[in-house]
Amino acid sequence: MTERISGLQTTDYRLQTNPRILGYDPLFDEQAYEGLNSQKDFLSSHESARRRDQLDLRTGHNLETALGERFNQQISQIEYRIEDGQFISAEHDEPFLEVIKRGQKYRQEHGSNDVEREKAEVEGFEKVQKILTGPEYQDAKVIIISPRGKADSMYQHNFFYVYQREGAQITMTRFASTSSLAEFLEAANSLDPSNNLGGNPKDSDFLQNPLITNNNQDEILENLKLDPNAMSAQEYEKLVETVATLKLNYISTLANGDWQLAQKIFTATLNLADDIILNTHYYPDLRNQILALPQTELIASYGLLQPRAVMAGCGLQAGFGGKNSREFLSALYPFSVSSFASFSQTENADISDFPCPRCGHMIIYGSGTKECPGCGLAATCG
């Protein structure tokens, strides 16, 4: 089996104008594993194994998150533990507030147009941490609303985050929303009448002013309008299950230093996910046949073609060319400033017109088009 299974359009288009900072770049996975491998002679076997496990966990989570963003995941969840009044993620040794601060600094140093918003995100997270590690509101839910940004913003997704404490653990659940700014404000006033948003808040105002509420989850979702068209939790779980073996192969290949093969596996993961999710005739019978194939055949079939350009969250995902002629694999509009926390450098990607993922009709970038003129496919905004 040496050819692409599904026959999805594979137009090899490139991004051509206007520099962008990417929300996810697999180059940094390579750099992280190269860095860890270079430290082996200076670490004990126990510490080397601990850092490898932590990096594997972070890399797998990043890949799964990229897929969730590719298909506009409805609900996602992260857990933190509380140590010395700080939120700590299992994926990092330092407090997560420092991770977010590093991401904000990275963006600002690389010409962000969203500095005000990104500083607000840092401030909002710090306030959430202070609220839930203090004695007064440990049983409350704390909400951060994250509206999409201005027209020229990289942040074109629409979310709200619900933080809740149980003992020494914090669970953060992110929900995709259909609310407008006005609807977010109305919901905020209902859930937390003593909020500090004022009468005409911007996206940054929402991000830096957490809401405190004792409402139950159903009431929160009703007020903040969960997006019913986003990928459900059940669909996402099936997607993660579909790519699980490829994900493990990607991680082990990075650890072994074979970047070219890792690149193919990453590409194969995106293309296989597209086939499973977008081609309904593949599910469930042919899906099972595909997944029964040896991994080498899946990589050969899916790993050499440019990943599909995606209108996701009113933004663009696409392939692009980068440093040393490497073919980088996805230009994801970021969901939050913490997306940039591990970046040590950036590559220039350029935005141009892009093909409809259904029919291939070329859509003019920046035209404000809400649906494809060729087939009527609607852009997913959320």
C-alpha positions as CSV (number, residue, x, y, z in Angstrom):
1,M,0.0,0.0,0.0
2,T,2.2,2.9,-1.3
3,E,-0.4,5.6,-2.2
4,R,-2.6,7.9,-0.3
5,I,-5.7,5.9,0.9
6,S,-8.4,8.5,0.6
7,G,-7.8,10.7,-2.3
8,L,-8.4,14.0,-0.4
9,Q,-7.2,17.0,-2.3
10,T,-3.4,17.5,-1.9
11,T,-2.8,20.8,-3.5
12,D,0.9,21.7,-2.6
13,Y,0.3,25.4,-1.8
14,R,2.6,27.6,0.1
15,L,2.2,30.7,2.3
16,Q,3.7,33.7,0.6
17,T,3.3,37.1,2.3
18,N,3.2,38.8,5.8
19,P,5.3,37.2,8.6
20,R,3.4,35.3,11.3
21,I,4.5,33.7,14.5
22,L,3.3,30.1,14.6
23,G,1.2,28.6,17.3
24,Y,2.8,25.2,17.0
25,D,6.0,24.3,15.3
26,P,7.4,20.7,15.4
27,L,10.9,22.1,15.0
28,F,10.8,22.8,18.8
29,D,10.1,19.1,19.5
30,E,13.3,18.3,17.7
31,Q,15.2,21.0,19.7
32,A,13.8,19.8,23.0
33,Y,14.9,16.2,22.4
34,E,18.3,17.3,21.1
35,G,18.8,19.4,24.2
36,L,17.9,16.5,26.5
37,N,20.2,14.1,24.7
38,S,23.0,16.5,25.0
39,Q,22.6,16.5,28.8
40,K,22.8,12.8,29.3
41,D,26.4,12.7,30.4
42,F,25.8,15.3,33.1
43,L,22.6,13.8,34.6
44,S,22.1,10.7,36.8
45,S,20.2,7.9,35.1
46,H,17.2,8.6,37.4
47,E,17.1,12.3,36.5
48,S,17.6,11.6,32.8
49,A,14.7,9.2,32.8
50,R,12.5,11.6,34.8
51,R,13.2,14.4,32.3
52,R,12.6,12.1,29.4
53,D,9.3,11.0,30.8
54,Q,8.3,14.6,31.3
55,L,9.3,15.6,27.8
56,D,7.4,12.6,26.3
57,L,4.3,13.6,28.3
58,R,4.6,17.2,27.1
59,T,5.2,16.3,23.5
60,G,2.3,13.8,23.4
61,H,0.0,16.4,24.9
62,N,1.1,19.0,22.4
63,L,0.4,16.7,19.5
64,E,-3.0,15.8,20.8
65,T,-3.8,19.5,21.4
66,A,-2.8,20.4,17.9
67,L,-5.3,17.8,16.6
68,G,-8.0,19.1,18.9
69,E,-7.4,22.6,17.5
70,R,-7.4,21.3,14.0
71,F,-11.0,20.1,14.4
72,N,-12.2,22.8,16.8
73,Q,-12.4,20.7,20.0
74,Q,-15.4,21.5,22.1
75,I,-13.9,20.7,25.6
76,S,-10.4,20.1,26.8
77,Q,-8.9,19.8,30.3
78,I,-5.7,20.4,32.2
79,E,-4.8,19.6,35.8
80,Y,-2.4,21.3,38.1
81,R,-1.2,20.5,41.6
82,I,-0.7,23.3,44.2
83,E,2.7,23.7,45.7
84,D,3.7,26.7,47.9
85,G,0.7,28.7,46.5
86,Q,1.6,28.0,42.9
87,F,0.0,25.9,40.1
88,I,2.3,23.3,38.9
89,S,1.8,21.2,35.7
90,A,3.2,17.6,35.4
91,E,4.7,18.8,32.1
92,H,7.0,21.4,33.7
93,D,9.2,21.7,36.8
94,E,8.6,25.4,37.3
95,P,5.3,27.1,38.3
96,F,2.9,27.4,35.3
97,L,2.7,31.1,35.8
98,E,6.4,31.3,34.8
99,V,5.6,29.2,31.7
100,I,2.9,31.7,30.7
101,K,5.2,34.7,31.5
102,R,7.9,33.2,29.2
103,G,5.4,32.8,26.5
104,Q,4.3,36.4,26.8
105,K,7.9,37.6,26.7
106,Y,8.6,35.4,23.6
107,R,5.7,36.9,21.8
108,Q,6.6,40.5,22.7
109,E,10.2,40.1,21.6
110,H,9.1,38.7,18.3
111,G,6.8,41.5,17.2
112,S,3.4,40.5,18.6
113,N,0.4,42.6,17.7
114,D,-1.3,41.3,20.8
115,V,0.9,42.5,23.6
116,E,-1.9,44.0,25.6
117,R,-4.0,40.9,25.4
118,E,-1.1,38.6,26.2
119,K,-0.1,40.6,29.3
120,A,-3.8,40.5,30.3
121,E,-3.7,36.7,30.1
122,V,-0.7,36.5,32.4
123,E,-2.4,38.9,34.9
124,G,-5.7,36.9,34.7
125,F,-3.9,33.6,35.4
126,E,-2.1,35.1,38.3
127,K,-5.4,36.3,39.8
128,V,-7.0,32.9,39.3
129,Q,-4.0,31.3,41.2
130,K,-4.3,33.8,44.0
131,I,-8.0,33.2,44.4
132,L,-7.9,29.4,44.4
133,T,-4.9,29.1,46.7
134,G,-6.4,31.6,49.2
135,P,-8.8,30.6,52.0
136,E,-11.9,32.5,50.9
137,Y,-13.0,31.0,47.5
138,Q,-11.6,27.4,47.5
139,D,-15.0,26.0,46.9
140,A,-16.0,28.4,44.1
141,K,-15.5,28.1,40.4
142,V,-13.3,30.7,38.7
143,I,-14.0,31.6,35.1
144,I,-11.7,33.3,32.6
145,I,-13.5,34.4,29.4
146,S,-11.3,34.4,26.3
147,P,-13.0,36.1,23.4
148,R,-11.5,36.1,19.9
149,G,-9.3,39.1,19.3
150,K,-9.4,42.0,16.9
151,A,-9.4,41.4,13.1
152,D,-5.6,41.5,13.0
153,S,-5.1,39.4,16.1
154,M,-3.6,35.9,16.0
155,Y,-6.2,34.9,18.6
156,Q,-9.3,34.0,16.6
157,H,-10.8,31.4,18.8
158,N,-13.6,31.9,21.2
159,F,-13.4,30.2,24.7
160,F,-14.0,30.3,28.4
161,Y,-12.0,28.5,31.0
162,V,-13.5,27.1,34.3
163,Y,-11.0,26.5,37.2
164,Q,-12.1,24.4,40.2
165,R,-10.1,23.3,43.2
166,E,-10.4,19.9,45.0
167,G,-7.9,19.5,47.8
168,A,-4.4,20.3,46.4
169,Q,-5.5,19.8,42.8
170,I,-6.8,22.3,40.3
171,T,-8.8,21.3,37.2
172,M,-9.0,23.7,34.3
173,T,-11.7,23.0,31.7
174,R,-11.7,24.9,28.5
175,F,-15.0,25.2,26.5
176,A,-15.5,26.4,22.9
177,S,-18.2,29.1,22.8
178,T,-20.4,30.9,20.3
179,S,-20.9,34.0,22.4
180,S,-20.2,37.5,21.1
181,L,-18.5,40.2,23.3
182,A,-21.9,41.6,24.3
183,E,-23.2,38.1,25.2
184,F,-20.1,37.3,27.2
185,L,-20.6,40.5,29.2
186,E,-24.3,39.6,29.8
187,A,-23.2,36.2,31.0
188,A,-20.4,37.6,33.2
189,N,-22.9,40.0,34.9
190,S,-25.2,37.1,35.6
191,L,-22.6,34.7,36.9
192,D,-20.6,37.3,38.9
193,P,-22.5,40.5,39.5
194,S,-19.6,42.0,41.3
195,N,-17.1,41.6,38.4
196,N,-14.7,44.4,37.4
197,L,-15.5,44.4,33.6
198,G,-17.2,47.7,33.3
199,G,-19.7,48.6,30.6
200,N,-17.7,48.1,27.3
201,P,-14.9,45.6,27.9
202,K,-12.3,44.5,25.3
203,D,-11.0,41.0,24.9
204,S,-8.1,41.9,27.2
205,D,-10.5,43.1,29.9
206,F,-12.2,39.7,30.0
207,L,-8.8,37.9,30.2
208,Q,-7.5,39.9,33.1
209,N,-10.7,39.9,35.2
210,P,-11.6,36.4,36.5
211,L,-15.2,35.7,37.5
212,I,-16.0,34.0,40.8
213,T,-19.2,32.0,40.9
214,N,-21.0,29.2,42.8
215,N,-23.2,28.3,39.9
216,N,-23.1,24.7,38.7
217,Q,-21.6,23.7,35.4
218,D,-24.9,23.4,33.6
219,E,-25.8,27.0,34.5
220,I,-22.3,28.2,33.4
221,L,-22.6,26.4,30.0
222,E,-26.1,27.9,29.5
223,N,-24.9,31.4,30.2
224,L,-21.7,31.2,28.2
225,K,-23.1,29.3,25.2
226,L,-21.1,26.1,24.6
227,D,-20.5,25.7,20.9
228,P,-22.7,22.7,19.8
229,N,-21.0,22.3,16.5
230,A,-17.5,21.9,17.9
231,M,-15.9,18.4,18.1
232,S,-17.5,16.5,20.9
233,A,-15.5,14.9,23.7
234,Q,-16.4,11.4,22.3
235,E,-15.2,12.3,18.8
236,Y,-12.0,13.7,20.2
237,E,-11.4,10.5,22.3
238,K,-11.8,8.4,19.1
239,L,-9.4,10.7,17.3
240,V,-6.8,10.4,20.0
241,E,-7.3,6.6,19.9
242,T,-6.9,6.6,16.2
243,V,-3.4,8.2,16.2
244,A,-2.1,6.8,19.5
245,T,0.4,4.5,17.9
246,L,1.6,7.1,15.5
247,K,2.0,9.5,18.4
248,L,4.2,7.0,20.3
249,N,6.3,6.4,17.1
250,Y,6.7,10.2,16.7
251,I,8.0,10.6,20.3
252,S,10.4,7.6,20.1
253,T,11.7,8.7,16.7
254,L,12.4,12.2,18.1
255,A,14.2,10.7,21.0
256,N,16.4,8.6,18.6
257,G,17.3,11.7,16.7
258,D,15.8,10.8,13.4
259,W,14.1,14.1,12.5
260,Q,13.3,13.3,8.9
261,L,11.3,10.2,9.9
262,A,9.7,12.1,12.8
263,Q,8.6,14.8,10.3
264,K,6.9,12.1,8.1
265,I,5.2,10.6,11.1
266,F,3.9,14.1,12.2
267,T,2.6,14.7,8.7
268,A,1.0,11.2,8.6
269,T,-0.7,11.9,11.9
270,L,-2.4,15.0,10.5
271,N,-3.4,13.4,7.2
272,L,-4.7,10.2,8.8
273,A,-6.8,12.2,11.3
274,D,-8.3,14.1,8.3
275,D,-9.2,10.9,6.6
276,I,-10.8,9.4,9.6
277,I,-12.7,12.6,10.7
278,L,-13.7,14.1,7.3
279,N,-14.5,11.1,5.2
280,T,-17.5,9.5,6.8
281,H,-17.4,6.5,4.6
282,Y,-14.2,5.5,6.4
283,Y,-16.0,5.1,9.7
284,P,-16.2,2.6,11.3
285,D,-15.4,-0.3,9.0
286,L,-12.7,1.0,6.8
287,R,-11.3,3.0,9.7
288,N,-10.6,-0.4,11.4
289,Q,-9.0,-1.7,8.3
290,I,-6.7,1.3,8.1
291,L,-5.7,1.0,11.7
292,A,-4.9,-2.7,11.3
293,L,-2.2,-1.8,8.7
294,P,1.5,-1.8,9.8
295,Q,2.7,1.6,10.9
296,T,5.3,1.6,8.1
297,E,2.5,1.5,5.5
298,L,0.5,4.3,7.2
299,I,3.6,6.5,7.3
300,A,4.3,5.7,3.6
301,S,0.7,6.4,2.6
302,Y,0.2,9.5,4.6
303,G,3.6,10.9,5.4
304,L,4.8,12.5,2.2
305,L,2.0,14.8,1.2
306,Q,1.4,18.4,2.3
307,P,-1.2,18.5,5.1
308,R,-4.5,20.0,4.2
309,A,-5.0,23.8,4.6
310,V,-7.6,24.3,7.3
311,M,-10.0,27.2,8.0
312,A,-10.1,26.6,11.8
313,G,-11.5,29.0,14.3
314,C,-11.6,31.7,11.6
315,G,-7.9,31.2,11.2
316,L,-5.6,29.3,8.9
317,Q,-3.7,26.0,9.4
318,A,-1.4,25.1,6.5
319,G,2.1,23.8,5.6
320,F,5.0,26.2,5.2
321,G,8.6,26.2,4.3
322,G,11.2,27.2,6.9
323,K,14.8,27.1,8.1
324,N,17.2,24.9,6.1
325,S,14.4,24.1,3.6
326,R,12.7,21.9,6.2
327,E,9.0,21.4,5.4
328,F,7.3,22.6,8.6
329,L,3.9,21.1,9.0
330,S,1.2,23.3,10.6
331,A,0.5,27.0,11.0
332,L,-1.9,27.0,13.9
333,Y,-3.5,30.2,15.2
334,P,-2.7,30.0,19.0
335,F,-5.3,29.4,21.7
336,S,-3.3,31.2,24.4
337,V,0.0,32.8,25.1
338,S,1.2,29.7,26.9
339,S,1.4,28.1,23.4
340,F,4.7,30.1,22.9
341,A,6.3,29.3,26.3
342,S,8.8,26.7,25.0
343,F,9.8,28.6,21.9
344,S,13.5,29.6,21.6
345,Q,13.2,31.1,18.1
346,T,10.6,31.7,15.4
347,E,10.4,31.1,11.7
348,N,8.7,33.4,9.2
349,A,5.6,32.1,7.6
350,D,3.7,34.0,5.0
351,I,0.0,34.2,4.4
352,S,-1.6,33.9,1.0
353,D,-4.9,32.7,-0.5
354,F,-5.8,29.2,0.5
355,P,-7.9,26.4,-0.9
356,C,-11.3,25.2,0.5
357,P,-10.7,21.9,2.2
358,R,-13.8,20.4,0.6
359,C,-13.7,21.5,-3.1
360,G,-10.3,23.3,-3.5
361,H,-11.8,26.7,-4.6
362,M,-9.1,29.3,-3.8
363,I,-10.3,31.7,-1.1
364,I,-8.8,35.2,-0.8
365,Y,-7.0,35.5,2.6
366,G,-8.4,38.5,4.6
367,S,-11.5,38.9,2.5
368,G,-13.8,38.1,5.4
369,T,-15.4,35.2,3.5
370,K,-17.7,33.2,5.8
371,E,-18.3,30.3,3.3
372,C,-16.6,28.9,0.3
373,P,-17.9,30.5,-3.0
374,G,-17.4,27.1,-4.7
375,C,-19.3,24.7,-2.5
376,G,-20.8,26.7,0.4
377,L,-18.6,25.1,3.1
378,A,-18.9,27.4,6.2
379,A,-15.8,28.5,8.1
380,T,-15.8,27.2,11.7
381,C,-15.5,30.1,14.1
382,G,-15.0,29.1,17.7
